[in-house]
Amino acid sequence: MDLVEVLPDRLHMLRFPIGQAYLWQDGEALTLIDAGHVDAAPAVEGAIRSLGLRPERLERIVLTHCHRDHVGAAGELAARWGAEILAHRLDAPVVRGEQPVPEPVLLDWELPLYAHGLTVPEAPPTPVDRELEDGEVLPFGGGAVVVHSPGHTPGSIGVHLPAYGVLFTGDCVAGVGRVMLGVFNVDREQAVSSFRRLAALAPAVACFGHGDPWVTDTAAALRTAAEAVPVAG
């Protein structure tokens, strides 16, 4: 795992072989956006300690959606440190193991990529302590706004920190070499609409589920990419 500083003393990316998570700091109080794969808990804990922070100050884990590379370590981290796990109401039953993971409608070029992603171990059933709705404001980052952004999964969310100009997009948007619509969507039309909604927030920093964060001309890059993406593959 690589630990990458995004904003000094505020935000770090935890990059795994597939996917990534983000650690937000409010002083010593910590919030994790996504949790990596099922075996990632020791690496996450090590990353926190390497920053001179204490894992027991991890207050919450906000899941952007229900996929295995985002949920995997959440349950173990919460059990170790007492963190609250939050997910959107529509994805919460999948995270808990009560419903199956929704199947994406794959474009031809996505097929080999999807097969590669399935090499990540499945996430175990994971408790969700709080079910989120669009527009809720969470108590970190100066007020973190939940932005329901369905399409990748029905309960996908973005997390917007207006006070800092930071947007966590989950897998609705990717930054793999360029800003683009995320892959493996259950409803591409919904995903495109969600992309455009997130882009309209005009953040200074965009943190994706896959790909390096965008920190330069971010609002313009998101807007241009969102306007250009076709609904059809």
C-alpha positions in Angstrom: 0.0 0.0 0.0 1.2 3.5 -0.8 0.4 6.5 1.5 0.1 9.7 -0.6 -0.4 13.2 0.9 -3.1 15.2 -0.9 -3.6 18.1 1.5 -1.0 18.6 4.3 -2.2 17.6 7.7 -5.7 17.0 6.4 -6.0 14.4 3.6 -4.0 11.3 2.6 -4.8 8.7 0.0 -4.2 5.0 0.8 -3.5 3.3 -2.5 -3.9 -0.4 -2.8 -3.2 -2.7 -5.8 -6.8 -2.3 -6.8 -8.7 0.8 -5.5 -7.9 3.2 -2.7 -9.3 4.8 0.4 -8.8 8.3 1.9 -8.0 9.4 5.4 -9.3 12.8 6.5 -8.0 14.5 9.7 -9.8 17.0 11.9 -7.0 17.5 14.3 -6.7 14.0 15.9 -10.2 13.0 14.9 -10.1 10.7 11.8 -12.6 9.8 9.1 -11.9 7.1 6.5 -13.6 7.3 3.1 -13.8 3.7 2.0 -11.8 1.0 3.6 -9.9 -1.0 1.0 -10.0 -4.8 0.5 -10.7 -7.4 3.1 -7.0 -7.8 4.2 -6.2 -4.1 4.3 -6.9 -3.4 8.0 -3.2 -3.8 9.2 -2.0 -1.6 6.4 -4.6 1.1 7.2 -3.6 1.0 10.8 0.0 1.2 10.0 -0.6 4.2 7.7 -2.4 6.0 10.5 0.4 5.3 13.0 3.0 6.4 10.5 1.4 9.9 10.4 1.7 10.1 14.2 -2.0 9.6 14.6 -3.9 7.1 16.8 -6.2 4.5 15.2 -8.5 4.7 18.2 -9.4 8.2 17.0 -11.0 6.7 13.9 -14.5 7.9 14.4 -16.3 6.9 11.2 -15.9 4.9 7.9 -18.0 6.3 5.1 -18.5 3.8 2.3 -19.1 5.4 -1.1 -20.7 2.1 -2.3 -21.0 -1.6 -1.7 -18.1 -3.1 -3.8 -15.5 -5.4 -2.3 -12.5 -3.2 -2.9 -14.2 -0.4 -0.9 -16.0 -2.3 1.9 -13.5 -5.1 2.6 -11.7 -4.0 5.7 -14.4 -1.8 7.2 -15.8 -4.4 9.6 -12.4 -5.3 11.0 -11.4 -1.7 11.4 -14.7 -0.8 13.1 -14.4 -3.8 15.4 -10.9 -2.9 16.4 -11.4 0.8 17.0 -15.1 1.4 17.5 -15.6 3.4 14.3 -19.1 4.0 13.0 -19.8 2.6 9.5 -22.0 4.7 7.2 -23.4 3.8 3.8 -26.3 5.0 1.7 -29.7 3.4 2.4 -29.8 1.6 -1.0 -26.4 0.0 -0.7 -26.6 -0.8 3.0 -28.4 -4.2 2.6 -25.6 -5.3 0.2 -22.9 -4.2 2.6 -24.6 -6.2 5.3 -24.8 -9.3 3.1 -28.6 -9.2 3.0 -28.8 -8.6 -0.7 -26.5 -9.7 -3.6 -24.1 -7.2 -5.1 -25.9 -5.7 -8.1 -24.5 -6.9 -11.5 -23.1 -4.2 -13.8 -24.1 -3.9 -17.5 -20.6 -4.2 -19.0 -19.4 -2.7 -22.2 -17.3 -4.9 -24.4 -14.0 -3.2 -23.5 -14.9 -3.4 -19.7 -15.0 -7.2 -19.7 -11.3 -8.0 -19.1 -11.0 -5.2 -16.6 -14.0 -6.6 -14.7 -12.5 -10.0 -14.6 -9.3 -8.6 -13.1 -11.2 -6.8 -10.4 -12.8 -10.1 -9.3 -9.4 -11.2 -8.1 -10.0 -9.0 -5.0 -11.4 -11.2 -2.2 -15.1 -10.8 -1.5 -16.0 -8.6 1.4 -17.6 -10.3 4.4 -21.0 -9.2 5.6 -20.3 -5.8 7.3 -22.5 -3.9 9.7 -23.8 -0.5 8.7 -24.5 1.7 11.8 -26.0 4.5 9.9 -27.9 4.7 6.6 -27.4 7.8 4.7 -29.6 9.9 2.4 -28.9 12.6 -0.1 -28.2 16.0 1.4 -27.2 14.8 4.9 -24.4 16.7 6.5 -21.8 14.7 8.4 -19.7 16.1 11.3 -16.3 16.2 9.7 -14.4 18.4 7.2 -16.3 21.5 8.2 -19.6 19.7 7.2 -19.5 16.8 4.8 -22.4 16.7 2.4 -23.7 13.4 1.2 -24.4 13.5 -2.6 -26.4 10.5 -3.8 -24.8 9.6 -7.2 -26.5 6.4 -8.4 -25.5 4.5 -11.5 -22.3 2.7 -10.5 -24.5 1.1 -7.9 -28.0 2.2 -6.7 -26.6 3.6 -3.5 -23.4 5.1 -4.6 -22.6 8.4 -3.0 -20.1 11.3 -3.3 -18.9 13.2 -0.2 -18.4 16.9 -0.6 -16.5 19.1 1.8 -17.5 22.6 0.6 -15.3 24.3 3.3 -12.2 22.7 1.8 -13.2 22.4 -1.8 -12.8 18.6 -1.7 -15.0 16.0 -3.4 -14.8 12.3 -2.9 -16.5 10.8 -6.0 -16.4 7.1 -5.2 -16.4 5.1 -8.5 -18.8 7.3 -10.3 -15.8 9.2 -11.7 -12.3 7.9 -12.3 -9.0 9.6 -12.7 -6.9 7.0 -14.5 -4.7 9.2 -16.7 -7.7 11.5 -17.4 -10.9 12.4 -15.7 -13.6 10.0 -17.0 -16.8 8.2 -16.2 -16.2 5.3 -13.9 -16.6 1.7 -15.2 -18.8 -1.3 -14.3 -22.0 0.7 -13.9 -25.4 -1.0 -13.3 -27.1 2.0 -15.0 -25.0 4.0 -17.4 -27.6 6.7 -18.0 -27.9 7.3 -14.2 -24.1 7.2 -13.9 -23.7 10.0 -16.5 -26.3 12.1 -14.7 -24.5 11.6 -11.4 -21.2 12.5 -13.0 -22.7 15.8 -14.2 -24.2 16.5 -10.8 -20.8 15.9 -9.1 -19.0 18.0 -11.7 -21.4 20.9 -11.0 -20.1 21.1 -7.4 -16.9 22.5 -9.0 -14.4 21.2 -6.4 -10.8 22.3 -6.2 -9.7 18.7 -5.3 -11.4 15.6 -6.6 -10.6 12.2 -5.0 -11.6 9.2 -7.0 -12.1 5.6 -6.2 -9.5 4.7 -8.8 -6.8 7.0 -10.1 -4.8 9.8 -8.6 -6.6 12.8 -7.0 -7.0 15.8 -9.3 -5.7 19.0 -7.7 -5.1 21.4 -10.7 -7.9 23.0 -12.7 -10.1 20.3 -11.2 -13.5 22.0 -11.7 -12.8 22.6 -15.4 -11.5 19.0 -15.9 -14.6 17.5 -14.3 -17.0 19.8 -16.2 -15.4 19.1 -19.6 -15.3 15.4 -19.0 -18.9 15.2 -17.8 -20.2 17.2 -20.7 -18.3 15.0 -23.2 -19.2 11.6 -22.0 -21.9 9.9 -24.1 -24.8 8.1 -22.4 -24.3 5.1 -24.8 -21.1 3.2 -24.8 
